[in-house]
Amino acid sequence: MTVRTPHRRSVILGILATAVIALAVIATPSTARQGSGLVRGNKPGEWRFWAGDAYATRYSPLDQINASNFGKLQVAWQWNAAQDGHDEYYRTTPLFANGRIFTVATTHRYAYAIDPASGNTLWKWNTFNEGIRYKKAPRQFAGRGLAYWTDGSNERVIVTTPGYHMTSLDAKTGKPDPRFGKNGIVDLQAGLGYPLVPLAVDDSGDLVISEEYPLRAAKPGEKWDPVKKIGADGQIGIDPKEGQIGVSSPPIIIGNVIIVGNSSMHGYYPLRKHNIPGFVRGFDIKTGRQLWKFNLVPQPGEFGCDTWKLGCKIGSSGVGKVDPWAPYSADPELGLVYIPVGMPVADEYGGHRPGDNLFANSIVAIDVKTGLRKWHYQLVHHDIWDYDNSMVPNLLDVTVNGRLRKVVAQTTKDGMFYVLDRATGEPIWPIVETPVGQSEVPGEVTSPTQPIPSRPAAYSQTGLVEADLIDYTPAIKDSALKLAKQCRMGPYFIPPSPINGIAANGGQSQYRCSWYAPGASGGVNIDGGSAVDPETGMMYVGAQAGLSTAQVQKDPCSEIEYTSPHDSCGSPGALPPPPGYVRPAAGAGAGRGGGFSRAAITSNINGISILKPKQLGGITAYDMNTGDKKWWGPNGGIFYDVPVPAGALWAGVTSLPKRPNNSSQPQLIVTKTLLINGTGRGGGFNPGGGRGGAAGGRAGGAGAAPTAPAWVPKLYAWDKASGKLADSVAIPSVTSAVPMTFLHAGKQYIVFATGAGTNTKLVGLTLP
């Protein structure tokens, strides 16, 4: 669904908003003209945005490090990211501007400046205490980075915290700007239209999946118990009965406007039919004053409200989430910021929110100055697959059919590639509303069609059809088909099946599971993503490919009719158990209080996947001038040997195709000549029992000899034009976030995050 008419608000509000923002914007030139020699908002040789530049290209024109010397890279320094605390895993891409590296670290999201030559800490901001708002933050980890701004003389670093505050730090000293908000801090829970109340907590643990162990509104006169560490500690915020809100990605700054969104709790096992919805807001860089707010769940009278058929008003059934939690990109010349939007409440069921549910699963182009919608395009209608738009949209200029086109390309969890005109939202190549299978789950009303791109081709496995199955012998083909038919099949967007087999019509469903490809992890997901070569119009997509199953069943202590198999009974925040409730035995799908029996369906026979090996997942290169796929390679160039299983079924099979490393998110950046590939947290580990070898080399697989060489984590370089693996270099441990590169004092560096827990660090590489 594409709409290009700007959202119409009242004339009075529009005039006031425009006047207020004009005063802020006129004072400072646009990002395209800030300083001197900026390209897409970035100074060549620097890395001022999370994804390299405002266009999210992850591109640097540097070529000091090239194919001839990549293998000679050495560790210049390692910076201890755990000096002030632990992290879940370190998923940050740092920035480099004006001679300093800027990063965040720890679950508190403290900020640091680092000397790029020595790796020494120049300053740190680690004194802000968010109290129980931090303790119950829905996204409690270091975040993915921060934002940088300069007007040529003043410099600021903008950090958003787990407890949903925003600070402006002097980039030279690390001290909060006293003119920004209150003593350098803006409370992002204010300004959303909710009253703020004193907060309290009944336990000392962190918030866990879904709404379990939440905050609550404090009772009158309630105090903090320093021994039990419960009660009210002075923090205020939105009443937790409305839901949770936080932020998990850095803002983007265009001109003098900070654009920041929010994130919600995971939707795996939700307890409530509503939550705080998504918002995108603009703030003045100098004062922290809120300039505008865009509602990602349209409110009554706003465009798109009718796509929420039970009502769009906050607090209505199904209204919530739709959180813009991934990073953003922008075109400073068009004055537009591109927002990749997440899905509504409940990952795999939407009976409580019938309709297409705008602006969920959409790209929304918003005017930076006014906060008004320029256009939107919804990529998934009524999402029940957890197909959030989890990656920043990539912008590039290409020539299509002899015509210069300014495009925005959105890679997704669903394995498909949506390419639109970034000024109008029109598809560059046809995106066809295609009939899809409908849900059998009681109460669920799925969209009759989904938008399927005609090109570029998919980069991950989508669904499962008979032609996808292995057919090494007729008997193996029959066995694979028999296994596959135990779950619902289809080419894409297969609705989850009811695990108890009861269909919507009250009869018996044919299936108790559905094939799920890509799964909730993608496709493309936040740990990986895409990189763009703006000089050639090539785009490199890093993805994973896999096959699993999806089922739903009633969680008896949740308001949601169906969720992923789970039992929330007994958890704080859950409903009381229904009459006659019996706690299920612990097992597969176990919740905090026990588990449900799940369909015991695997996607392999004797350890061999029923999927034919394909050029999916890994790294796919596309010529965006034509939409054609140009080359493909597995993550790190790694293939695994696959031994032939024993048994009569495999009689006559003398060898099996090598299996590509495609189960981890490749982490990609592009330079003048190279595509640089971090393998992600999965590295080159072979789940079959060994470690992978690169570029077709031998690899350990199931049954590999114990004396096989120890696997060494590496960073890889590809010739970006040909797709040939150029070289690799050993690194201390695998990349856990997308690397970045910059030039300092005549030397090119590559820096990446790695590690988890109390062993997190940034690693700087350079030539000897």
C-alpha positions in Angstrom: 0.0 0.0 0.0 1.5 3.3 -1.1 0.2 6.7 -0.2 1.9 9.9 -1.2 -0.5 12.5 0.1 1.0 14.2 3.2 -0.9 13.7 6.4 -3.2 16.7 7.0 -3.3 18.2 10.5 -5.2 21.2 11.5 -4.1 24.5 9.9 -3.4 26.2 13.2 -1.2 23.4 14.5 0.6 23.2 11.2 1.4 26.9 11.1 2.6 26.8 14.7 4.8 23.8 14.2 6.3 25.2 11.0 7.1 28.5 12.7 8.7 26.9 15.7 10.9 24.6 13.6 11.8 27.3 11.1 13.4 29.3 13.9 15.6 26.3 14.8 16.5 25.3 11.3 17.2 28.7 9.7 20.0 29.3 12.2 22.1 26.4 11.0 22.7 25.2 7.4 21.6 21.7 6.4 23.9 18.7 7.0 24.8 18.7 3.4 26.4 22.1 3.9 27.8 21.8 7.4 31.5 22.2 7.6 33.3 21.6 4.3 33.6 18.7 2.0 30.8 16.6 3.5 29.4 13.8 1.3 26.0 12.4 2.4 26.6 14.2 5.7 29.9 12.5 6.3 33.5 13.8 5.9 35.5 11.5 3.7 37.8 9.4 5.8 35.5 9.7 8.8 32.5 7.7 10.0 30.0 10.1 11.5 26.8 8.0 11.4 26.0 4.5 12.7 25.9 3.3 9.1 28.7 5.5 7.8 26.7 8.4 6.5 23.2 9.7 6.4 22.4 7.5 3.4 23.4 4.4 5.4 25.8 3.2 2.7 28.5 1.7 5.1 30.9 3.0 2.5 34.3 4.6 2.8 36.4 5.8 -0.2 39.6 4.7 1.6 42.0 2.3 -0.1 45.1 2.3 2.0 44.0 -1.2 3.1 43.4 -3.2 0.0 43.7 -6.7 -1.4 47.5 -6.6 -1.6 47.9 -6.0 2.1 44.7 -7.0 3.9 46.3 -10.1 5.3 49.1 -8.0 6.9 46.7 -6.1 9.2 47.7 -6.2 12.9 45.9 -5.4 16.1 46.9 -1.8 17.0 45.0 -1.8 20.3 42.1 -3.3 22.2 39.8 -1.1 24.2 38.1 -2.6 27.3 34.4 -2.0 26.9 33.6 -3.7 30.2 35.6 -1.3 32.4 32.3 0.0 33.9 30.1 -3.0 33.6 28.9 -6.0 31.6 26.8 -6.3 28.5 24.6 -9.0 27.0 26.8 -9.0 23.9 28.5 -6.0 22.4 26.5 -4.9 19.4 27.9 -1.4 18.9 29.4 0.3 15.8 31.4 3.3 17.0 31.7 6.7 15.2 34.9 8.6 14.2 34.8 12.4 13.8 37.4 15.1 14.2 40.2 12.9 15.5 38.2 10.9 18.1 36.3 7.6 18.3 33.0 7.8 20.1 31.2 4.7 21.5 28.8 3.4 24.1 29.3 0.4 26.3 27.7 -1.7 29.1 24.0 -2.2 29.7 23.8 1.3 31.2 24.9 2.7 27.8 27.7 4.8 29.1 29.5 7.0 26.5 33.3 7.2 25.8 35.7 9.0 23.6 38.8 7.1 22.5 42.2 8.0 21.1 42.2 6.4 17.6 45.9 5.8 17.6 46.4 4.3 21.1 43.0 3.1 22.1 43.2 5.1 25.3 40.1 6.5 26.9 40.0 10.3 26.5 36.8 10.9 28.5 33.8 8.9 29.8 30.2 9.7 30.8 29.3 7.0 33.3 27.6 8.8 36.2 23.9 8.9 35.2 21.8 6.8 37.4 18.4 5.8 36.0 17.5 3.7 39.0 14.6 1.3 38.6 13.8 2.8 35.1 17.1 1.2 34.1 16.4 -2.0 36.0 13.1 -2.5 34.2 14.1 -1.1 30.8 12.7 -3.2 27.9 15.9 -3.1 25.9 18.7 -3.2 28.5 21.9 -3.4 26.6 24.6 -1.1 25.3 22.6 0.0 22.3 24.0 0.1 18.8 25.8 3.4 19.0 25.3 7.1 19.4 25.0 10.2 17.2 27.4 13.1 16.4 26.8 16.7 15.4 28.9 19.8 14.7 28.3 23.2 13.4 32.0 23.6 12.6 33.0 24.9 16.0 30.7 23.2 18.6 30.5 19.4 18.7 28.0 17.2 20.4 27.5 13.5 21.0 23.9 12.5 21.6 23.2 9.3 23.6 19.8 7.7 24.3 19.7 5.4 27.4 18.0 2.1 28.3 15.6 4.0 30.7 14.6 6.3 27.8 16.5 9.5 28.5 18.6 11.5 26.0 21.7 13.4 26.8 23.8 15.9 24.9 27.6 15.7 25.7 30.3 18.1 24.7 32.3 15.9 22.2 35.6 17.5 23.4 35.1 16.9 27.2 32.2 14.4 27.7 30.4 16.9 29.9 26.6 17.3 29.5 25.5 20.5 27.8 23.7 22.5 30.5 21.6 24.3 27.9 20.1 21.0 26.7 17.0 19.8 28.6 17.5 19.8 32.3 21.3 19.7 33.1 22.0 18.1 29.8 19.2 15.4 30.0 15.8 15.1 28.3 13.3 12.7 29.7 12.0 11.0 26.6 9.0 9.6 28.5 7.7 13.1 28.7 6.2 14.7 25.6 4.2 11.6 24.5 0.8 12.7 25.9 0.9 10.4 28.9 1.0 11.8 32.5 4.1 10.9 34.5 3.7 9.1 37.8 6.1 8.0 40.6 7.3 4.5 39.9 7.9 1.5 42.1 9.1 -2.1 41.8 8.3 -5.2 43.8 11.4 -7.2 43.0 15.1 -6.6 42.5 15.5 -8.5 39.2 15.6 -7.2 35.6 12.5 -7.1 33.4 12.3 -10.4 31.5 10.7 -11.4 28.3 7.3 -9.8 27.7 5.7 -7.9 30.6 6.9 -10.3 33.3 8.3 -8.6 36.4 7.3 -5.1 35.5 7.4 -1.7 37.2 4.2 -0.3 38.7 2.9 3.1 39.8 4.0 3.9 43.4 1.5 4.0 46.2 1.1 7.3 48.0 4.0 7.9 50.4 5.8 4.7 49.3 9.6 4.8 50.0 12.6 2.9 48.9 13.7 -0.2 50.9 17.5 -0.2 50.6 17.8 -3.7 52.0 15.3 -5.5 49.8 15.9 -2.9 47.0 12.2 -2.6 46.3 9.7 0.2 46.5 9.8 3.7 45.0 13.2 5.3 44.4 12.1 8.7 43.2 12.0 7.8 39.5 8.9 9.0 37.5 7.6 7.8 34.2 4.6 6.7 32.2 2.3 4.4 34.3 3.5 0.9 33.6 -0.1 -0.3 33.1 0.2 1.4 29.7 3.2 -0.8 28.8 6.9 -0.5 28.5 8.9 1.9 26.4 12.6 2.3 25.7 15.1 2.8 22.9 17.5 0.4 21.3 19.2 2.3 18.5 20.9 5.6 18.2 19.1 8.7 16.9 20.0 10.4 13.6 20.7 14.1 13.4 19.8 16.1 10.2 20.6 19.8 10.3 19.7 21.0 13.8 17.1 18.3 14.4 17.6 15.1 16.4 15.2 12.4 15.2 14.6 9.7 17.8 12.1 6.8 18.1 11.4 4.2 20.6 11.3 0.4 21.2 9.0 -1.9 23.1 9.5 -5.2 24.8 9.8 -8.3 22.7 6.5 -9.7 21.4 7.3 -13.4 22.0 4.9 -14.0 24.9 2.8 -10.9 25.5 0.4 -10.6 28.4 -1.6 -7.6 27.4 -3.6 -6.7 24.3 -2.3 -3.1 24.3 1.1 -1.4 24.8 2.6 2.0 24.4 2.7 2.5 20.6 5.5 3.8 18.5 6.4 7.5 18.0 9.0 9.4 16.0 10.0 12.8 17.3 12.2 15.7 16.4 14.2 17.6 19.0 16.2 20.8 18.8 19.9 19.9 18.9 20.8 23.0 21.0 18.0 23.0 23.6 16.5 19.5 23.6 13.1 21.0 23.0 10.6 18.7 21.3 9.7 20.1 17.9 7.3 17.5 16.5 5.8 14.1 17.1 4.6 11.6 14.5 2.2 8.8 15.7 3.1 5.4 14.1 -0.3 4.1 15.3 -2.6 6.8 13.7 -5.0 8.3 16.2 -8.7 9.1 15.6 -8.9 11.6 12.7 -5.5 10.8 11.3 -4.7 8.9 8.1 -4.6 5.2 8.6 -6.8 4.9 11.6 -9.3 2.8 9.6 -6.7 0.1 9.2 -7.2 -0.8 12.9 -10.7 -2.2 12.6 -11.3 -2.4 16.4 -10.2 1.2 16.9 -6.9 3.0 16.7 -7.1 5.0 19.9 -4.3 4.3 22.4 -5.6 1.8 24.9 -7.8 0.0 22.3 -7.4 -3.7 21.8 -4.3 -4.5 19.8 -3.0 -1.0 19.8 0.7 -0.8 20.7 4.3 -1.5 19.7 4.6 -0.6 16.1 8.0 0.6 17.4 10.6 2.2 15.1 13.4 0.4 16.9 16.0 0.0 14.1 18.4 2.8 13.0 17.3 5.5 10.5 18.7 7.0 7.3 18.0 10.4 5.7 18.4 12.4 2.5 19.5 15.9 3.7 18.8 17.5 0.3 15.2 16.1 0.2 14.8 16.9 3.9 13.4 13.4 4.5 14.2 10.8 7.2 13.3 7.2 6.4 11.8 5.2 9.3 11.8 1.4 9.3 8.8 0.4 11.4 8.3 -2.7 13.6 5.2 -4.8 14.0 2.2 -4.5 16.4 1.5 -6.4 19.7 2.0 -10.2 19.6 4.5 -11.7 17.1 2.5 -14.6 15.8 -1.2 -13.7 16.3 -3.3 -10.7 15.5 -6.9 -11.6 16.1 -7.1 -8.8 18.6 -6.1 -6.2 15.9 -7.9 -7.0 12.7 -6.9 -4.9 9.7 -3.6 -4.0 7.9 -2.4 -2.1 11.0 -0.7 1.0 9.6 2.1 2.1 10.0 3.4 -1.3 11.2 6.0 -3.0 8.9 6.2 0.1 6.8 8.9 2.5 5.5 7.7 6.0 6.5 9.3 9.0 4.9 8.9 12.0 7.3 9.8 15.7 6.7 12.6 16.6 9.0 11.4 20.1 9.5 7.7 19.6 10.1 7.3 16.0 11.2 4.7 15.4 8.5 4.5 12.2 6.5 5.6 12.6 2.9 4.8 9.0 2.0 4.7 5.4 3.3 4.9 1.9 2.0 3.7 -1.1 4.0 5.8 -4.2 3.3 3.8 -6.7 5.4 0.0 -6.4 6.0 -1.2 -7.5 9.4 2.1 -9.1 10.4 1.9 -12.4 12.3 5.5 -13.6 11.5 7.6 -11.1 13.5 8.8 -9.6 10.3 9.8 -6.2 11.8 11.7 -3.8 9.6 14.8 -4.5 11.6 17.4 -2.7 9.4 18.2 0.8 8.4 16.9 1.6 4.8 19.8 2.1 2.4 19.8 5.1 0.0 21.6 5.3 -3.3 21.4 7.0 -6.7 21.2 4.6 -9.7 20.3 4.7 -13.4 17.3 2.5 -14.2 16.3 2.2 -17.8 18.3 5.2 -18.7 16.7 7.4 -16.0 18.5 8.6 -12.9 16.6 7.4 -9.8 17.0 8.3 -6.2 16.0 5.1 -4.4 15.6 3.7 -0.9 16.2 0.0 -0.6 14.8 -1.9 2.4 16.1 -5.4 3.2 14.0 -7.3 5.6 13.6 -10.3 7.8 11.2 -11.9 5.2 14.1 -12.5 2.8 12.8 -10.0 0.2 14.1 -6.7 -1.1 11.8 -3.7 -1.5 13.1 -0.8 -3.7 11.3 2.5 -3.8 11.7 6.0 -5.2 12.8 7.9 -2.1 11.1 11.1 -3.1 7.7 9.6 -3.9 7.5 6.0 -2.5 6.7 4.6 -5.9 8.2 1.1 -6.5 11.2 1.1 -8.8 10.3 -2.4 -10.1 6.8 -3.8 -9.7 5.7 -5.0 -6.2 2.7 -7.2 -6.8 -0.1 -7.7 -4.3 -0.2 -11.5 -4.4 -2.8 -13.9 -2.8 -1.3 -15.8 0.1 -2.5 -18.6 2.4 -5.0 -17.8 5.1 -4.9 -18.6 8.8 -6.7 -21.5 10.4 -6.3 -20.1 13.9 -9.6 -19.2 15.6 -10.1 -15.5 15.6 -7.3 -14.7 13.2 -8.1 -12.7 10.0 -5.0 -12.5 7.8 -4.6 -10.2 4.8 -5.7 -11.9 1.6 -2.6 -10.6 -0.2 1.0 -9.5 0.5 3.3 -7.3 -1.5 5.8 -9.5 -3.4 8.7 -7.7 -5.2 9.4 -8.7 -8.8 13.0 -7.8 -8.4 15.7 -8.0 -7.0 15.5 -11.7 -6.3 15.2 -13.0 -2.7 18.4 -13.4 -0.8 17.0 -16.0 1.8 14.8 -19.0 1.8 11.2 -17.9 1.7 8.7 -20.6 2.7 8.9 -24.2 1.6 7.6 -25.9 -1.5 8.2 -29.3 -3.0 10.9 -28.1 -5.4 13.0 -26.9 -2.5 13.5 -30.5 -1.1 16.5 -32.7 -1.5 16.2 -35.4 -4.2 19.6 -37.2 -4.1 17.7 -40.5 -4.7 13.9 -41.1 -5.2 13.8 -42.7 -1.7 15.4 -39.6 -0.2 13.0 -37.3 -2.1 10.0 -39.3 -0.8 11.3 -39.2 2.7 11.9 -35.4 2.6 8.4 -34.8 1.1 6.8 -37.0 3.8 8.6 -35.0 6.5 7.7 -31.7 4.8 4.0 -32.5 4.5 3.7 -32.9 8.3 3.7 -29.0 8.5 1.9 -26.5 6.3 3.8 -25.6 3.2 3.8 -22.6 0.8 6.1 -20.2 -1.1 6.0 -17.4 1.5 4.0 -15.9 4.4 2.7 -19.2 5.7 0.5 -18.5 8.7 1.4 -20.2 12.0 -0.8 -23.2 12.7 -2.8 -24.0 15.9 -0.8 -26.5 17.9 -3.9 -28.2 19.2 -5.2 -28.7 15.6 -8.5 -26.9 16.2 -9.3 -24.8 13.2 -11.2 -21.5 13.0 -14.3 -23.3 11.7 -14.3 -25.5 14.8 -13.2 -28.5 12.9 -9.8 -30.2 12.9 -6.9 -28.5 11.2 -4.8 -30.6 8.8 -1.6 -29.3 10.4 -0.2 -28.6 13.9 2.8 -26.6 12.6 3.8 -24.4 9.7 7.1 -24.1 8.0 8.8 -20.8 8.9 11.5 -19.5 6.5 13.0 -17.1 7.1 12.3 -17.3 10.8 12.0 -14.4 13.2 15.8 -13.8 13.1 15.7 -13.2 9.3 16.7 -12.9 6.5 18.4 -9.7 7.2 18.4 -8.7 10.8 19.9 -5.9 12.9 23.2 -7.7 13.6 23.9 -7.8 9.8 22.4 -5.9 7.0 23.5 -4.3 3.8 26.2 -2.1 2.4 26.1 0.1 -0.7 28.8 1.2 -3.2 27.6 4.7 -4.2 30.2 4.9 -7.0 28.9 1.8 -8.9 25.3 1.3 -7.7 26.2 -2.1 -6.2 24.5 -3.3 -3.0 25.8 -6.1 -0.9 23.2 -7.9 1.3 24.4 -10.0 4.3 21.7 -12.4 5.4 21.1 -15.8 6.9 18.9 -18.6 5.7 17.2 -21.3 7.7 14.1 -23.4 8.2 12.0 -23.9 11.3 8.4 -24.3 12.3 5.8 -21.9 13.8 2.9 -22.8 16.0 0.5 -20.9 18.3 -1.4 -22.0 21.4 -3.4 -20.3 24.1 -1.3 -19.0 27.0 -3.9 -19.4 29.8 -2.7 -16.4 31.8 -2.4 -13.9 28.9 -5.0 -11.6 27.5 -3.8 -12.6 24.0 -5.9 -15.5 22.6 -2.9 -17.2 21.0 0.8 -16.8 21.4 3.9 -18.9 20.7 3.6 -22.0 23.0 4.1 -20.6 26.5 2.6 -20.6 30.0 2.9 -17.3 31.9 0.8 -18.4 34.9 2.4 -17.4 38.2 4.5 -14.6 36.7 4.0 -11.1 38.1 1.9 -9.1 35.6 0.1 -12.2 34.3 -3.6 -12.9 34.6 -4.8 -15.3 37.3 -5.1 -18.9 36.2 -8.5 -19.9 34.8 -10.8 -22.3 36.8 -9.5 -25.9 36.6 -6.1 -24.8 35.5 -3.4 -27.5 35.7 0.2 -26.5 35.3 1.7 -28.3 32.3 4.8 -30.4 32.7 8.1 -28.8 31.9 9.3 -29.5 28.4 9.7 -28.0 25.0 8.2 -24.5 24.8 8.4 -24.2 28.5 7.5 -20.9 30.1 8.4 -19.7 33.5 5.7 -22.0 35.0 6.1 -25.0 32.7 5.7 -25.9 29.1 3.5 -27.1 26.3 4.0 -30.1 24.1 5.2 -28.9 20.8 5.1 -30.8 17.5 8.4 -32.7 17.3 9.2 -31.7 13.7 12.8 -31.2 12.6 13.9 -29.9 9.2 16.5 -32.7 8.6 16.8 -36.4 8.0 19.8 -38.1 9.7 21.3 -34.7 10.3 20.9 -33.6 6.6 18.7 -30.6 5.9 15.7 -31.3 3.7 16.5 -28.1 1.9 18.6 -28.3 -1.2 21.8 -26.2 -0.8 21.2 -22.9 -2.6 22.9 -19.6 -3.1 20.8 -18.0 -0.3 21.9 -16.4 2.9 25.6 -15.4 3.1 26.5 -12.4 0.9 24.5 -11.5 -2.2 25.7 -8.7 -4.5 23.1 -6.9 -6.6 23.5 -4.3 -9.4 20.9 -1.8 -8.4 20.9 -0.2 -11.8 19.2 -3.3 -13.1 18.1 -5.2 -10.1 20.1 -8.2 -11.2 22.0 -10.5 -8.8 25.7 -10.3 -9.7 27.5 -12.7 -7.4 27.0 -14.7 -4.2 29.3 -16.2 -1.5 28.8 -17.8 1.9 29.5 -15.8 5.1 33.3 -15.6 5.2 33.6 -17.7 2.1 33.1 -20.8 4.3 31.8 -24.1 3.1 31.4 -27.2 5.3 32.0 -30.8 4.3 28.8 -32.9 4.7 29.5 -36.6 5.4 27.1 -39.1 3.9 25.0 -40.6 6.8 25.0 -44.4 7.4 21.9 -46.4 6.7 19.9 -47.9 3.9 18.2 -44.7 2.9 21.6 -43.3 1.9 22.7 -46.3 -0.1 24.2 -45.3 -3.4 25.0 -41.7 -2.3 28.7 -41.3 -2.5 29.0 -37.6 -1.6 26.8 -34.7 -0.6 27.2 -31.0 -1.7 29.2 -28.8 0.7 27.0 -26.7 2.9 27.5 -23.0 2.9 28.0 -21.0 6.1 24.6 -19.2 6.0 23.3 -19.5 9.6 24.9 -16.2 11.0 24.5 -12.6 10.0 27.4 -11.3 7.8 28.5 -7.9 8.9 29.6 -5.8 5.9 31.3 -2.5 5.0 32.5 -1.3 1.6 35.7 0.5 0.7 37.2 1.8 -2.6 38.1 -1.8 -3.7 37.0 -4.2 -1.0 33.9 -5.7 0.7 35.0 -6.3 4.3 33.1 -9.2 6.0 32.9 -9.8 9.7 31.2 -13.1 10.3 29.0 -12.1 13.3 28.6 -14.0 16.6 28.2 -17.3 14.8 31.5 -16.9 13.1 32.6 -20.0 11.1 31.3 -22.5 13.7 29.9 -25.6 12.1 26.9 -26.9 14.1 27.6 -30.3 12.6 30.7 -30.7 14.7 33.6 -28.7 13.3 34.7 -25.3 12.1 34.6 -24.1 8.5 37.2 -23.6 5.9 37.2 -20.6 3.6 36.9 -20.4 -0.2 36.0 -24.0 -0.8 38.8 -25.3 1.5 38.3 -28.5 3.5 36.2 -28.0 6.6 35.5 -30.1 9.7 32.0 -31.6 9.7 30.1 -34.2 11.6 32.6 -37.0 12.3 35.6 -34.7 11.7 38.9 -36.0 13.1 39.7 -34.8 16.6 43.1 -33.6 15.3 41.5 -31.1 12.9 43.2 -27.7 13.1 41.8 -25.3 15.7 39.5 -22.8 14.1 40.7 -19.1 14.2 38.3 -16.2 14.1 39.0 -14.0 11.0 38.0 -10.9 9.2 37.5 -11.4 5.5 38.0 -9.2 2.4 36.2 -9.8 -1.0 37.0 -8.2 -4.3 33.7 -6.3 -4.4 33.5 -6.4 -8.2 34.1 -10.1 -8.9 33.0 -11.7 -5.6 36.3 -13.5 -5.2 37.6 -13.9 -1.7 40.7 -11.7 -1.7 42.3 -12.4 1.7 41.6 -12.8 5.4 43.3 -11.9 8.7 43.1 -13.5 12.1 41.4 -11.5 14.8 41.1 -12.0 18.6 37.5 -13.0 18.5 34.5 -12.8 16.1 32.8 -9.6 15.3 29.6 -9.0 17.3 28.6 -5.8 15.4 29.2 -4.2 12.0 32.8 -2.9 11.7 33.7 0.6 10.6 36.8 2.2 9.1 38.5 5.7 9.1 41.7 7.5 8.4 43.7 9.1 11.2 47.1 10.7 11.0 47.6 9.2 7.6 46.7 5.6 8.7 43.6 3.7 7.9 42.0 1.7 10.7 39.3 -0.9 10.9 37.5 -1.1 14.3 34.9 -3.6 15.4 33.1 -4.7 18.6 33.4 -8.1 20.0 32.5 -10.2 23.1 29.8 -10.6 25.7 29.4 -10.4 29.4 32.5 -8.9 31.1 34.7 -9.7 28.1 33.6 -6.9 25.7 36.0 -4.7 23.7 36.7 -2.7 20.6 39.5 -3.9 18.5 41.5 -1.6 16.2 43.4 -3.0 13.2 45.9 -1.2 11.0 48.8 -2.0 8.8 52.3 -2.4 10.3 
